[in-house]
Amino acid sequence: MKVKYATIIVEDMDESIKFYREVMGFEIDSQYDLGPAGTITLLKGEGETMVEIIKNPVDEPGLFSIGMDVEDLDTTIKELKAKGAKVTMEPIQITVGLLAFIEDPDGARIALIQHH
């Protein structure tokens, strides 16, 4: 597994984009308008790992999850369960592939994604 992104829920998308671009030196990789469900902006700095900022009407601002890329999500979930991982969401189909969530011992969310 490799870290793909960190997801942060933001209060003000424009202010957050301005911060990551002007202060941190990131560039916008892609943006998605989800209508009433919110907006997503992926920002890329050096290396492969990105920051994903989300503005939506549901979640409180702050760190939401860490995203990990996996080759085979079903196998990964089985292996993690066997090692005692707490699976909080079984694999589901999403636009870019398959997604599941686990939690670390302190409740931090880890998104596991198998891309198409």
BELSULVEN-V360255 format. One record per residue. PHI is phi in whole degrees, 0 to 359 (NA if undefined). NEAR is the number of other ideal C-beta (glycine too) atoms within 8 Angstrom. D_LAST is the distance of its C-alpha to the last C-alpha in Angstrom with 2 decimals. Layout:
PHI|NEAR|D_LAST ; PHI|NEAR|D_LAST
//
This chain:
NA|7|15.71 ; 226|6|16.13 ; 291|10|17.05 ; 257|10|14.67 ; 196|11|16.94 ; 246|11|19.98 ; 258|13|20.24 ; 235|13|23.75 ; 277|13|25.21 ; 242|11|27.76 ; 277|6|30.93 ; 228|7|31.08 ; 300|10|28.00 ; 298|6|30.24 ; 296|9|32.20 ; 292|14|29.18 ; 299|12|27.62 ; 302|8|31.10 ; 299|9|31.41 ; 293|12|28.16 ; 279|12|28.88 ; 280|6|32.64 ; 270|6|33.32 ; 270|8|30.31 ; 81|5|29.47 ; 277|10|25.79 ; 242|7|24.28 ; 289|11|22.14 ; 269|7|18.56 ; 198|6|17.54 ; 224|8|19.06 ; 225|7|18.22 ; 259|5|21.03 ; 261|9|20.47 ; 66|4|23.99 ; 294|5|26.11 ; 280|6|23.35 ; 124|10|23.59 ; 225|11|22.10 ; 230|10|19.63 ; 232|13|20.16 ; 259|12|18.21 ; 240|15|20.80 ; 241|8|20.60 ; 253|11|23.53 ; 282|2|24.02 ; 80|4|21.37 ; 264|5|17.67 ; 288|8|18.13 ; 243|11|18.38 ; 253|11|20.47 ; 252|13|19.09 ; 251|15|22.09 ; 233|13|22.23 ; 244|11|25.28 ; 215|10|25.50 ; 277|5|28.48 ; 252|4|27.71 ; 270|7|27.15 ; 285|4|29.89 ; 301|7|29.51 ; 137|6|28.60 ; 295|8|25.93 ; 259|9|23.40 ; 194|11|20.90 ; 249|11|19.36 ; 260|13|15.57 ; 241|12|14.35 ; 275|10|11.18 ; 230|10|10.91 ; 283|4|9.64 ; 225|7|10.50 ; 295|14|11.30 ; 300|8|13.81 ; 295|7|15.67 ; 299|13|15.78 ; 298|14|17.25 ; 300|8|19.73 ; 295|8|20.83 ; 292|10|21.32 ; 299|9|23.24 ; 298|6|25.39 ; 269|6|26.26 ; 96|5|27.32 ; 293|8|24.56 ; 271|6|24.90 ; 272|11|21.79 ; 261|7|22.30 ; 210|7|19.30 ; 294|6|17.61 ; 304|9|13.84 ; 229|8|13.06 ; 281|4|10.41 ; 232|8|9.96 ; 304|2|9.02 ; 264|6|6.06 ; 153|10|4.94 ; 240|11|8.03 ; 224|12|11.17 ; 219|13|14.53 ; 234|12|17.71 ; 235|13|20.48 ; 236|11|23.78 ; 277|7|25.85 ; 301|4|29.61 ; 261|4|30.50 ; 89|6|28.05 ; 291|9|25.62 ; 280|11|22.18 ; 236|12|19.23 ; 273|12|15.76 ; 251|14|13.26 ; 233|15|9.58 ; 253|12|6.67 ; 281|6|3.84 ; 299|3|0.00
//
